[in-house]
């Protein structure tokens, strides 16, 4: 892990982040800036045991840890995903 952490450019991967979810999308605030991910930019959703992975066309993903969502917030988040993600984001990958 130390080798990965010490690679140039990886420091920001371990910064504390604040995620705010709204009907428009997800706003991520970090020490050195912020990023906004609109629901319409998400092309695929993967629901893992401990995280939601929300993929964009650039093959990047927003990772939302479920442990930070209390049960009520988790239900609201699920509802927002269902309401705002395109149908193809919910479909399983076929090969």
Phi and psi restraints in degrees (range 20) as a CNS / XPLOR table:
assign (resid 1 and name C) (resid 2 and name N)
       (resid 2 and name CA) (resid 2 and name C) 1.0 -60.3 20.0 2
assign (resid 2 and name N) (resid 2 and name CA)
       (resid 2 and name C) (resid 3 and name N) 1.0 -38.0 20.0 2
assign (resid 2 and name C) (resid 3 and name N)
       (resid 3 and name CA) (resid 3 and name C) 1.0 -64.2 20.0 2
assign (resid 3 and name N) (resid 3 and name CA)
       (resid 3 and name C) (resid 4 and name N) 1.0 -45.1 20.0 2
assign (resid 3 and name C) (resid 4 and name N)
       (resid 4 and name CA) (resid 4 and name C) 1.0 -62.1 20.0 2
assign (resid 4 and name N) (resid 4 and name CA)
       (resid 4 and name C) (resid 5 and name N) 1.0 -45.3 20.0 2
assign (resid 4 and name C) (resid 5 and name N)
       (resid 5 and name CA) (resid 5 and name C) 1.0 -63.0 20.0 2
assign (resid 5 and name N) (resid 5 and name CA)
       (resid 5 and name C) (resid 6 and name N) 1.0 -36.2 20.0 2
assign (resid 5 and name C) (resid 6 and name N)
       (resid 6 and name CA) (resid 6 and name C) 1.0 -82.6 20.0 2
assign (resid 6 and name N) (resid 6 and name CA)
       (resid 6 and name C) (resid 7 and name N) 1.0 -6.1 20.0 2
assign (resid 6 and name C) (resid 7 and name N)
       (resid 7 and name CA) (resid 7 and name C) 1.0 -67.0 20.0 2
assign (resid 7 and name N) (resid 7 and name CA)
       (resid 7 and name C) (resid 8 and name N) 1.0 137.9 20.0 2
assign (resid 7 and name C) (resid 8 and name N)
       (resid 8 and name CA) (resid 8 and name C) 1.0 -56.4 20.0 2
assign (resid 8 and name N) (resid 8 and name CA)
       (resid 8 and name C) (resid 9 and name N) 1.0 132.5 20.0 2
assign (resid 8 and name C) (resid 9 and name N)
       (resid 9 and name CA) (resid 9 and name C) 1.0 93.4 20.0 2
assign (resid 9 and name N) (resid 9 and name CA)
       (resid 9 and name C) (resid 10 and name N) 1.0 -12.2 20.0 2
assign (resid 9 and name C) (resid 10 and name N)
       (resid 10 and name CA) (resid 10 and name C) 1.0 -89.1 20.0 2
assign (resid 10 and name N) (resid 10 and name CA)
       (resid 10 and name C) (resid 11 and name N) 1.0 -7.9 20.0 2
assign (resid 10 and name C) (resid 11 and name N)
       (resid 11 and name CA) (resid 11 and name C) 1.0 -57.4 20.0 2
assign (resid 11 and name N) (resid 11 and name CA)
       (resid 11 and name C) (resid 12 and name N) 1.0 -38.5 20.0 2
assign (resid 11 and name C) (resid 12 and name N)
       (resid 12 and name CA) (resid 12 and name C) 1.0 -68.8 20.0 2
assign (resid 12 and name N) (resid 12 and name CA)
       (resid 12 and name C) (resid 13 and name N) 1.0 -17.8 20.0 2
assign (resid 12 and name C) (resid 13 and name N)
       (resid 13 and name CA) (resid 13 and name C) 1.0 -65.2 20.0 2
assign (resid 13 and name N) (resid 13 and name CA)
       (resid 13 and name C) (resid 14 and name N) 1.0 -22.1 20.0 2
assign (resid 13 and name C) (resid 14 and name N)
       (resid 14 and name CA) (resid 14 and name C) 1.0 -108.1 20.0 2
assign (resid 14 and name N) (resid 14 and name CA)
       (resid 14 and name C) (resid 15 and name N) 1.0 9.9 20.0 2
assign (resid 14 and name C) (resid 15 and name N)
       (resid 15 and name CA) (resid 15 and name C) 1.0 -73.2 20.0 2
assign (resid 15 and name N) (resid 15 and name CA)
       (resid 15 and name C) (resid 16 and name N) 1.0 151.2 20.0 2
assign (resid 15 and name C) (resid 16 and name N)
       (resid 16 and name CA) (resid 16 and name C) 1.0 -69.4 20.0 2
assign (resid 16 and name N) (resid 16 and name CA)
       (resid 16 and name C) (resid 17 and name N) 1.0 141.1 20.0 2
assign (resid 16 and name C) (resid 17 and name N)
       (resid 17 and name CA) (resid 17 and name C) 1.0 -130.6 20.0 2
assign (resid 17 and name N) (resid 17 and name CA)
       (resid 17 and name C) (resid 18 and name N) 1.0 153.9 20.0 2
assign (resid 17 and name C) (resid 18 and name N)
       (resid 18 and name CA) (resid 18 and name C) 1.0 -120.3 20.0 2
assign (resid 18 and name N) (resid 18 and name CA)
       (resid 18 and name C) (resid 19 and name N) 1.0 124.1 20.0 2
assign (resid 18 and name C) (resid 19 and name N)
       (resid 19 and name CA) (resid 19 and name C) 1.0 -106.4 20.0 2
assign (resid 19 and name N) (resid 19 and name CA)
       (resid 19 and name C) (resid 20 and name N) 1.0 131.5 20.0 2
assign (resid 19 and name C) (resid 20 and name N)
       (resid 20 and name CA) (resid 20 and name C) 1.0 -121.1 20.0 2
assign (resid 20 and name N) (resid 20 and name CA)
       (resid 20 and name C) (resid 21 and name N) 1.0 125.9 20.0 2
assign (resid 20 and name C) (resid 21 and name N)
       (resid 21 and name CA) (resid 21 and name C) 1.0 -106.4 20.0 2
assign (resid 21 and name N) (resid 21 and name CA)
       (resid 21 and name C) (resid 22 and name N) 1.0 134.3 20.0 2
assign (resid 21 and name C) (resid 22 and name N)
       (resid 22 and name CA) (resid 22 and name C) 1.0 -141.2 20.0 2
assign (resid 22 and name N) (resid 22 and name CA)
       (resid 22 and name C) (resid 23 and name N) 1.0 173.1 20.0 2
assign (resid 22 and name C) (resid 23 and name N)
       (resid 23 and name CA) (resid 23 and name C) 1.0 -62.0 20.0 2
assign (resid 23 and name N) (resid 23 and name CA)
       (resid 23 and name C) (resid 24 and name N) 1.0 -16.9 20.0 2
assign (resid 23 and name C) (resid 24 and name N)
       (resid 24 and name CA) (resid 24 and name C) 1.0 -87.5 20.0 2
assign (resid 24 and name N) (resid 24 and name CA)
       (resid 24 and name C) (resid 25 and name N) 1.0 -28.7 20.0 2
assign (resid 24 and name C) (resid 25 and name N)
       (resid 25 and name CA) (resid 25 and name C) 1.0 158.1 20.0 2
assign (resid 25 and name N) (resid 25 and name CA)
       (resid 25 and name C) (resid 26 and name N) 1.0 -154.0 20.0 2
assign (resid 25 and name C) (resid 26 and name N)
       (resid 26 and name CA) (resid 26 and name C) 1.0 -119.8 20.0 2
assign (resid 26 and name N) (resid 26 and name CA)
       (resid 26 and name C) (resid 27 and name N) 1.0 126.1 20.0 2
assign (resid 26 and name C) (resid 27 and name N)
       (resid 27 and name CA) (resid 27 and name C) 1.0 -106.0 20.0 2
assign (resid 27 and name N) (resid 27 and name CA)
       (resid 27 and name C) (resid 28 and name N) 1.0 128.2 20.0 2
assign (resid 27 and name C) (resid 28 and name N)
       (resid 28 and name CA) (resid 28 and name C) 1.0 -112.3 20.0 2
assign (resid 28 and name N) (resid 28 and name CA)
       (resid 28 and name C) (resid 29 and name N) 1.0 123.8 20.0 2
assign (resid 28 and name C) (resid 29 and name N)
       (resid 29 and name CA) (resid 29 and name C) 1.0 -111.9 20.0 2
assign (resid 29 and name N) (resid 29 and name CA)
       (resid 29 and name C) (resid 30 and name N) 1.0 131.7 20.0 2
assign (resid 29 and name C) (resid 30 and name N)
       (resid 30 and name CA) (resid 30 and name C) 1.0 -127.4 20.0 2
assign (resid 30 and name N) (resid 30 and name CA)
       (resid 30 and name C) (resid 31 and name N) 1.0 177.6 20.0 2
assign (resid 30 and name C) (resid 31 and name N)
       (resid 31 and name CA) (resid 31 and name C) 1.0 -57.6 20.0 2
assign (resid 31 and name N) (resid 31 and name CA)
       (resid 31 and name C) (resid 32 and name N) 1.0 -41.9 20.0 2
assign (resid 31 and name C) (resid 32 and name N)
       (resid 32 and name CA) (resid 32 and name C) 1.0 -104.5 20.0 2
assign (resid 32 and name N) (resid 32 and name CA)
       (resid 32 and name C) (resid 33 and name N) 1.0 16.9 20.0 2
assign (resid 32 and name C) (resid 33 and name N)
       (resid 33 and name CA) (resid 33 and name C) 1.0 154.4 20.0 2
assign (resid 33 and name N) (resid 33 and name CA)
       (resid 33 and name C) (resid 34 and name N) 1.0 -164.4 20.0 2
assign (resid 33 and name C) (resid 34 and name N)
       (resid 34 and name CA) (resid 34 and name C) 1.0 -146.3 20.0 2
assign (resid 34 and name N) (resid 34 and name CA)
       (resid 34 and name C) (resid 35 and name N) 1.0 163.5 20.0 2
assign (resid 34 and name C) (resid 35 and name N)
       (resid 35 and name CA) (resid 35 and name C) 1.0 -142.6 20.0 2
assign (resid 35 and name N) (resid 35 and name CA)
       (resid 35 and name C) (resid 36 and name N) 1.0 141.6 20.0 2
assign (resid 35 and name C) (resid 36 and name N)
       (resid 36 and name CA) (resid 36 and name C) 1.0 -118.3 20.0 2
assign (resid 36 and name N) (resid 36 and name CA)
       (resid 36 and name C) (resid 37 and name N) 1.0 131.4 20.0 2
assign (resid 36 and name C) (resid 37 and name N)
       (resid 37 and name CA) (resid 37 and name C) 1.0 -117.4 20.0 2
assign (resid 37 and name N) (resid 37 and name CA)
       (resid 37 and name C) (resid 38 and name N) 1.0 107.9 20.0 2
assign (resid 37 and name C) (resid 38 and name N)
       (resid 38 and name CA) (resid 38 and name C) 1.0 -73.9 20.0 2
assign (resid 38 and name N) (resid 38 and name CA)
       (resid 38 and name C) (resid 39 and name N) 1.0 146.4 20.0 2
assign (resid 38 and name C) (resid 39 and name N)
       (resid 39 and name CA) (resid 39 and name C) 1.0 -55.3 20.0 2
assign (resid 39 and name N) (resid 39 and name CA)
       (resid 39 and name C) (resid 40 and name N) 1.0 -38.6 20.0 2
assign (resid 39 and name C) (resid 40 and name N)
       (resid 40 and name CA) (resid 40 and name C) 1.0 -65.9 20.0 2
assign (resid 40 and name N) (resid 40 and name CA)
       (resid 40 and name C) (resid 41 and name N) 1.0 -16.2 20.0 2
assign (resid 40 and name C) (resid 41 and name N)
       (resid 41 and name CA) (resid 41 and name C) 1.0 -84.5 20.0 2
assign (resid 41 and name N) (resid 41 and name CA)
       (resid 41 and name C) (resid 42 and name N) 1.0 -8.8 20.0 2
assign (resid 41 and name C) (resid 42 and name N)
       (resid 42 and name CA) (resid 42 and name C) 1.0 -88.4 20.0 2
assign (resid 42 and name N) (resid 42 and name CA)
       (resid 42 and name C) (resid 43 and name N) 1.0 126.1 20.0 2
assign (resid 42 and name C) (resid 43 and name N)
       (resid 43 and name CA) (resid 43 and name C) 1.0 -107.8 20.0 2
assign (resid 43 and name N) (resid 43 and name CA)
       (resid 43 and name C) (resid 44 and name N) 1.0 -15.3 20.0 2
assign (resid 43 and name C) (resid 44 and name N)
       (resid 44 and name CA) (resid 44 and name C) 1.0 -154.6 20.0 2
assign (resid 44 and name N) (resid 44 and name CA)
       (resid 44 and name C) (resid 45 and name N) 1.0 141.9 20.0 2
assign (resid 44 and name C) (resid 45 and name N)
       (resid 45 and name CA) (resid 45 and name C) 1.0 -120.7 20.0 2
assign (resid 45 and name N) (resid 45 and name CA)
       (resid 45 and name C) (resid 46 and name N) 1.0 131.4 20.0 2
assign (resid 45 and name C) (resid 46 and name N)
       (resid 46 and name CA) (resid 46 and name C) 1.0 -122.3 20.0 2
assign (resid 46 and name N) (resid 46 and name CA)
       (resid 46 and name C) (resid 47 and name N) 1.0 125.5 20.0 2
assign (resid 46 and name C) (resid 47 and name N)
       (resid 47 and name CA) (resid 47 and name C) 1.0 -104.2 20.0 2
assign (resid 47 and name N) (resid 47 and name CA)
       (resid 47 and name C) (resid 48 and name N) 1.0 102.3 20.0 2
assign (resid 47 and name C) (resid 48 and name N)
       (resid 48 and name CA) (resid 48 and name C) 1.0 -95.2 20.0 2
assign (resid 48 and name N) (resid 48 and name CA)
       (resid 48 and name C) (resid 49 and name N) 1.0 172.1 20.0 2
assign (resid 48 and name C) (resid 49 and name N)
       (resid 49 and name CA) (resid 49 and name C) 1.0 -57.2 20.0 2
assign (resid 49 and name N) (resid 49 and name CA)
       (resid 49 and name C) (resid 50 and name N) 1.0 -42.6 20.0 2
assign (resid 49 and name C) (resid 50 and name N)
       (resid 50 and name CA) (resid 50 and name C) 1.0 -113.5 20.0 2
assign (resid 50 and name N) (resid 50 and name CA)
       (resid 50 and name C) (resid 51 and name N) 1.0 -1.9 20.0 2
assign (resid 50 and name C) (resid 51 and name N)
       (resid 51 and name CA) (resid 51 and name C) 1.0 -149.0 20.0 2
assign (resid 51 and name N) (resid 51 and name CA)
       (resid 51 and name C) (resid 52 and name N) 1.0 156.4 20.0 2
assign (resid 51 and name C) (resid 52 and name N)
       (resid 52 and name CA) (resid 52 and name C) 1.0 -104.1 20.0 2
assign (resid 52 and name N) (resid 52 and name CA)
       (resid 52 and name C) (resid 53 and name N) 1.0 133.2 20.0 2
assign (resid 52 and name C) (resid 53 and name N)
       (resid 53 and name CA) (resid 53 and name C) 1.0 -109.8 20.0 2
assign (resid 53 and name N) (resid 53 and name CA)
       (resid 53 and name C) (resid 54 and name N) 1.0 122.9 20.0 2
assign (resid 53 and name C) (resid 54 and name N)
       (resid 54 and name CA) (resid 54 and name C) 1.0 -117.3 20.0 2
assign (resid 54 and name N) (resid 54 and name CA)
       (resid 54 and name C) (resid 55 and name N) 1.0 103.4 20.0 2
assign (resid 54 and name C) (resid 55 and name N)
       (resid 55 and name CA) (resid 55 and name C) 1.0 -86.4 20.0 2
assign (resid 55 and name N) (resid 55 and name CA)
       (resid 55 and name C) (resid 56 and name N) 1.0 146.0 20.0 2
assign (resid 55 and name C) (resid 56 and name N)
       (resid 56 and name CA) (resid 56 and name C) 1.0 -111.5 20.0 2
assign (resid 56 and name N) (resid 56 and name CA)
       (resid 56 and name C) (resid 57 and name N) 1.0 167.8 20.0 2
assign (resid 56 and name C) (resid 57 and name N)
       (resid 57 and name CA) (resid 57 and name C) 1.0 -60.1 20.0 2
assign (resid 57 and name N) (resid 57 and name CA)
       (resid 57 and name C) (resid 58 and name N) 1.0 -22.4 20.0 2
assign (resid 57 and name C) (resid 58 and name N)
       (resid 58 and name CA) (resid 58 and name C) 1.0 -79.8 20.0 2
assign (resid 58 and name N) (resid 58 and name CA)
       (resid 58 and name C) (resid 59 and name N) 1.0 11.8 20.0 2
assign (resid 58 and name C) (resid 59 and name N)
       (resid 59 and name CA) (resid 59 and name C) 1.0 61.3 20.0 2
assign (resid 59 and name N) (resid 59 and name CA)
       (resid 59 and name C) (resid 60 and name N) 1.0 27.4 20.0 2
assign (resid 59 and name C) (resid 60 and name N)
       (resid 60 and name CA) (resid 60 and name C) 1.0 -106.2 20.0 2
assign (resid 60 and name N) (resid 60 and name CA)
       (resid 60 and name C) (resid 61 and name N) 1.0 167.8 20.0 2
assign (resid 60 and name C) (resid 61 and name N)
       (resid 61 and name CA) (resid 61 and name C) 1.0 -142.5 20.0 2
assign (resid 61 and name N) (resid 61 and name CA)
       (resid 61 and name C) (resid 62 and name N) 1.0 141.6 20.0 2
assign (resid 61 and name C) (resid 62 and name N)
       (resid 62 and name CA) (resid 62 and name C) 1.0 -87.3 20.0 2
assign (resid 62 and name N) (resid 62 and name CA)
       (resid 62 and name C) (resid 63 and name N) 1.0 132.5 20.0 2
assign (resid 62 and name C) (resid 63 and name N)
       (resid 63 and name CA) (resid 63 and name C) 1.0 -108.6 20.0 2
assign (resid 63 and name N) (resid 63 and name CA)
       (resid 63 and name C) (resid 64 and name N) 1.0 119.6 20.0 2
assign (resid 63 and name C) (resid 64 and name N)
       (resid 64 and name CA) (resid 64 and name C) 1.0 -113.0 20.0 2
assign (resid 64 and name N) (resid 64 and name CA)
       (resid 64 and name C) (resid 65 and name N) 1.0 108.4 20.0 2
assign (resid 64 and name C) (resid 65 and name N)
       (resid 65 and name CA) (resid 65 and name C) 1.0 -69.1 20.0 2
assign (resid 65 and name N) (resid 65 and name CA)
       (resid 65 and name C) (resid 66 and name N) 1.0 128.4 20.0 2
assign (resid 65 and name C) (resid 66 and name N)
       (resid 66 and name CA) (resid 66 and name C) 1.0 -68.0 20.0 2
assign (resid 66 and name N) (resid 66 and name CA)
       (resid 66 and name C) (resid 67 and name N) 1.0 -25.4 20.0 2
assign (resid 66 and name C) (resid 67 and name N)
       (resid 67 and name CA) (resid 67 and name C) 1.0 -64.3 20.0 2
assign (resid 67 and name N) (resid 67 and name CA)
       (resid 67 and name C) (resid 68 and name N) 1.0 -20.1 20.0 2
assign (resid 67 and name C) (resid 68 and name N)
       (resid 68 and name CA) (resid 68 and name C) 1.0 -87.0 20.0 2
assign (resid 68 and name N) (resid 68 and name CA)
       (resid 68 and name C) (resid 69 and name N) 1.0 -6.2 20.0 2
assign (resid 68 and name C) (resid 69 and name N)
       (resid 69 and name CA) (resid 69 and name C) 1.0 -100.9 20.0 2
assign (resid 69 and name N) (resid 69 and name CA)
       (resid 69 and name C) (resid 70 and name N) 1.0 121.5 20.0 2
assign (resid 69 and name C) (resid 70 and name N)
       (resid 70 and name CA) (resid 70 and name C) 1.0 -72.3 20.0 2
assign (resid 70 and name N) (resid 70 and name CA)
       (resid 70 and name C) (resid 71 and name N) 1.0 161.3 20.0 2
assign (resid 70 and name C) (resid 71 and name N)
       (resid 71 and name CA) (resid 71 and name C) 1.0 -49.7 20.0 2
assign (resid 71 and name N) (resid 71 and name CA)
       (resid 71 and name C) (resid 72 and name N) 1.0 -42.3 20.0 2
assign (resid 71 and name C) (resid 72 and name N)
       (resid 72 and name CA) (resid 72 and name C) 1.0 -64.8 20.0 2
assign (resid 72 and name N) (resid 72 and name CA)
       (resid 72 and name C) (resid 73 and name N) 1.0 -43.5 20.0 2
assign (resid 72 and name C) (resid 73 and name N)
       (resid 73 and name CA) (resid 73 and name C) 1.0 -65.7 20.0 2
assign (resid 73 and name N) (resid 73 and name CA)
       (resid 73 and name C) (resid 74 and name N) 1.0 -35.8 20.0 2
assign (resid 73 and name C) (resid 74 and name N)
       (resid 74 and name CA) (resid 74 and name C) 1.0 -63.0 20.0 2
assign (resid 74 and name N) (resid 74 and name CA)
       (resid 74 and name C) (resid 75 and name N) 1.0 -42.7 20.0 2
assign (resid 74 and name C) (resid 75 and name N)
       (resid 75 and name CA) (resid 75 and name C) 1.0 -63.1 20.0 2
assign (resid 75 and name N) (resid 75 and name CA)
       (resid 75 and name C) (resid 76 and name N) 1.0 -42.5 20.0 2
assign (resid 75 and name C) (resid 76 and name N)
       (resid 76 and name CA) (resid 76 and name C) 1.0 -64.2 20.0 2
assign (resid 76 and name N) (resid 76 and name CA)
       (resid 76 and name C) (resid 77 and name N) 1.0 -41.7 20.0 2
assign (resid 76 and name C) (resid 77 and name N)
       (resid 77 and name CA) (resid 77 and name C) 1.0 -63.1 20.0 2
assign (resid 77 and name N) (resid 77 and name CA)
       (resid 77 and name C) (resid 78 and name N) 1.0 -45.2 20.0 2
assign (resid 77 and name C) (resid 78 and name N)
       (resid 78 and name CA) (resid 78 and name C) 1.0 -58.3 20.0 2
assign (resid 78 and name N) (resid 78 and name CA)
       (resid 78 and name C) (resid 79 and name N) 1.0 -42.1 20.0 2
assign (resid 78 and name C) (resid 79 and name N)
       (resid 79 and name CA) (resid 79 and name C) 1.0 -64.5 20.0 2
assign (resid 79 and name N) (resid 79 and name CA)
       (resid 79 and name C) (resid 80 and name N) 1.0 -42.6 20.0 2
assign (resid 79 and name C) (resid 80 and name N)
       (resid 80 and name CA) (resid 80 and name C) 1.0 -62.4 20.0 2
assign (resid 80 and name N) (resid 80 and name CA)
       (resid 80 and name C) (resid 81 and name N) 1.0 -41.8 20.0 2
assign (resid 80 and name C) (resid 81 and name N)
       (resid 81 and name CA) (resid 81 and name C) 1.0 -60.1 20.0 2
assign (resid 81 and name N) (resid 81 and name CA)
       (resid 81 and name C) (resid 82 and name N) 1.0 -46.5 20.0 2
assign (resid 81 and name C) (resid 82 and name N)
       (resid 82 and name CA) (resid 82 and name C) 1.0 -63.6 20.0 2
assign (resid 82 and name N) (resid 82 and name CA)
       (resid 82 and name C) (resid 83 and name N) 1.0 -38.4 20.0 2
assign (resid 82 and name C) (resid 83 and name N)
       (resid 83 and name CA) (resid 83 and name C) 1.0 -75.8 20.0 2
assign (resid 83 and name N) (resid 83 and name CA)
       (resid 83 and name C) (resid 84 and name N) 1.0 -33.5 20.0 2
assign (resid 83 and name C) (resid 84 and name N)
       (resid 84 and name CA) (resid 84 and name C) 1.0 -110.6 20.0 2
assign (resid 84 and name N) (resid 84 and name CA)
       (resid 84 and name C) (resid 85 and name N) 1.0 -20.1 20.0 2
assign (resid 84 and name C) (resid 85 and name N)
       (resid 85 and name CA) (resid 85 and name C) 1.0 -81.3 20.0 2
assign (resid 85 and name N) (resid 85 and name CA)
       (resid 85 and name C) (resid 86 and name N) 1.0 144.3 20.0 2
assign (resid 85 and name C) (resid 86 and name N)
       (resid 86 and name CA) (resid 86 and name C) 1.0 -66.2 20.0 2
assign (resid 86 and name N) (resid 86 and name CA)
       (resid 86 and name C) (resid 87 and name N) 1.0 154.9 20.0 2
assign (resid 86 and name C) (resid 87 and name N)
       (resid 87 and name CA) (resid 87 and name C) 1.0 -54.1 20.0 2
assign (resid 87 and name N) (resid 87 and name CA)
       (resid 87 and name C) (resid 88 and name N) 1.0 -42.0 20.0 2
assign (resid 87 and name C) (resid 88 and name N)
       (resid 88 and name CA) (resid 88 and name C) 1.0 -63.3 20.0 2
assign (resid 88 and name N) (resid 88 and name CA)
       (resid 88 and name C) (resid 89 and name N) 1.0 -22.7 20.0 2
assign (resid 88 and name C) (resid 89 and name N)
       (resid 89 and name CA) (resid 89 and name C) 1.0 -69.9 20.0 2
assign (resid 89 and name N) (resid 89 and name CA)
       (resid 89 and name C) (resid 90 and name N) 1.0 -24.1 20.0 2
assign (resid 89 and name C) (resid 90 and name N)
       (resid 90 and name CA) (resid 90 and name C) 1.0 -90.3 20.0 2
assign (resid 90 and name N) (resid 90 and name CA)
       (resid 90 and name C) (resid 91 and name N) 1.0 -17.0 20.0 2
assign (resid 90 and name C) (resid 91 and name N)
       (resid 91 and name CA) (resid 91 and name C) 1.0 -77.9 20.0 2
assign (resid 91 and name N) (resid 91 and name CA)
       (resid 91 and name C) (resid 92 and name N) 1.0 143.7 20.0 2
assign (resid 91 and name C) (resid 92 and name N)
       (resid 92 and name CA) (resid 92 and name C) 1.0 -66.8 20.0 2
assign (resid 92 and name N) (resid 92 and name CA)
       (resid 92 and name C) (resid 93 and name N) 1.0 151.3 20.0 2
assign (resid 92 and name C) (resid 93 and name N)
       (resid 93 and name CA) (resid 93 and name C) 1.0 -70.2 20.0 2
assign (resid 93 and name N) (resid 93 and name CA)
       (resid 93 and name C) (resid 94 and name N) 1.0 136.3 20.0 2
assign (resid 93 and name C) (resid 94 and name N)
       (resid 94 and name CA) (resid 94 and name C) 1.0 -113.5 20.0 2
assign (resid 94 and name N) (resid 94 and name CA)
       (resid 94 and name C) (resid 95 and name N) 1.0 146.5 20.0 2
